[in-house]
Amino acid sequence: MSLLLPLLILSSVNAHAATASDTNTSSLNHYYLVTWDPKSVVNRKAFDERLSEQAGSLLKHWKAGKIENVYLDPKPTDREGQHIGTVAFFVRAATPADAHSILAEMPFVKDRIVTYQLDEVGAFWLGRPEDLNKAVN
């Protein structure tokens, strides 16, 4: 417990400094974990046909700083037991509605090919200082 208290105090001071210096930037440092549900795929053909476009959409949002830390797990299977894989990543957004709107642009969401779970994980806390100053348009 003695180590935890200074850590919490330090994080509070840093969070206050970030909000005091640039409230717009700090509001964009909320992260939402997105996980795809491989069992939600009911049309494997549509999944396979749109996979390249979905990957391009992820890359576009990653380059824009809206998506970070994309993880791929090739082991999960679809309803028929075929390997389909799954993806998890973090969305940077000011609100859950903003996070949902980013996801709504993606082919798998637009065409209802895969469903996702969105969980708020909070504000950015530890990392490189330059990560705190990224702006998302």
C-alpha positions in Angstrom: 0.0 0.0 0.0 2.9 2.4 0.7 4.0 2.2 -2.9 0.5 2.6 -4.3 -0.3 6.0 -2.6 2.6 7.9 -4.2 1.7 6.4 -7.6 -1.8 7.6 -7.3 -0.7 11.0 -6.2 1.7 11.2 -9.1 -1.0 10.2 -11.6 -3.4 12.8 -10.1 -0.8 15.5 -10.5 0.0 14.5 -14.1 -3.7 14.2 -15.0 -4.3 17.7 -13.5 -1.4 19.1 -15.4 -2.6 17.6 -18.7 -6.1 19.0 -18.3 -4.9 22.4 -17.2 -2.6 22.7 -20.2 -4.8 21.4 -22.9 -8.3 20.1 -22.2 -8.9 19.2 -25.8 -5.9 16.8 -25.9 -6.7 15.2 -22.5 -10.3 14.5 -23.6 -9.0 12.5 -26.5 -7.0 10.3 -24.2 -9.9 8.2 -23.2 -9.5 4.7 -24.5 -12.1 2.1 -25.3 -11.2 -1.6 -25.8 -12.9 -3.1 -28.9 -13.1 -6.9 -29.2 -14.8 -8.6 -32.2 -17.0 -11.6 -31.5 -16.0 -14.3 -34.0 -19.2 -16.3 -33.2 -21.3 -13.4 -34.4 -20.2 -14.0 -38.0 -23.2 -15.6 -39.8 -22.0 -15.0 -43.4 -18.5 -16.3 -43.7 -18.4 -15.4 -47.5 -19.2 -11.7 -46.7 -16.5 -11.8 -44.0 -13.9 -13.2 -46.4 -14.9 -10.8 -49.1 -14.7 -7.7 -46.9 -11.7 -8.7 -44.8 -9.2 -6.8 -46.9 -11.3 -3.6 -46.8 -11.7 -4.0 -43.1 -8.0 -4.3 -42.6 -7.5 -1.1 -44.7 -10.0 0.7 -42.6 -8.2 -0.4 -39.4 -4.9 0.8 -40.9 -6.5 4.2 -42.0 -7.8 4.8 -38.4 -4.4 3.7 -36.9 -2.5 6.1 -39.1 -4.9 8.9 -38.0 -4.3 8.1 -34.4 -7.8 7.0 -33.7 -6.9 3.3 -33.2 -3.9 2.0 -31.3 -2.4 -1.3 -30.3 -4.1 -3.8 -32.6 -3.9 -7.4 -31.5 -4.6 -10.4 -33.7 -5.5 -13.9 -32.4 -5.7 -16.4 -35.2 -7.1 -19.2 -33.0 -10.8 -18.4 -32.5 -13.3 -20.1 -34.7 -16.7 -19.1 -36.2 -20.0 -20.9 -35.5 -19.0 -23.7 -37.9 -15.7 -24.3 -36.2 -13.5 -22.8 -39.0 -10.6 -20.6 -37.9 -11.6 -17.0 -38.4 -9.4 -15.2 -35.9 -10.3 -12.2 -33.9 -9.0 -8.7 -33.4 -8.8 -6.4 -30.4 -7.7 -2.8 -30.3 -8.1 0.5 -28.5 -10.1 3.4 -29.8 -9.1 6.9 -28.8 -12.2 9.0 -28.4 -13.7 11.7 -26.1 -16.9 9.8 -25.5 -18.4 6.3 -26.0 -20.6 7.8 -28.8 -17.4 9.1 -30.5 -15.9 5.6 -30.3 -19.0 4.0 -31.7 -19.0 6.5 -34.6 -15.4 5.6 -35.5 -16.4 1.9 -35.5 -19.5 2.6 -37.5 -17.3 3.7 -40.4 -15.7 0.2 -40.7 -17.0 -2.3 -43.3 -17.6 -5.1 -40.8 -19.9 -2.8 -38.7 -21.5 -1.0 -41.6 -22.5 -4.3 -43.2 -23.3 -6.1 -39.9 -20.7 -8.8 -40.6 -19.3 -8.9 -37.1 -20.5 -7.5 -33.8 -18.1 -6.0 -31.3 -17.9 -5.2 -27.6 -16.8 -1.8 -26.5 -15.5 -1.3 -23.0 -14.2 2.0 -21.6 -10.7 1.4 -20.1 -10.1 5.0 -19.0 -7.6 7.8 -19.7 -4.1 7.3 -20.9 -1.8 7.1 -17.8 1.7 5.7 -18.6 3.6 6.0 -21.8 5.9 8.2 -23.8 5.2 12.0 -23.3 4.8 12.5 -27.1 1.8 10.2 -27.0 -0.1 12.7 -24.8 0.1 15.4 -27.5 -1.4 13.4 -30.4 -4.5 15.1 -31.8 -7.3 13.1 -33.3 -9.4 14.8 -36.0 
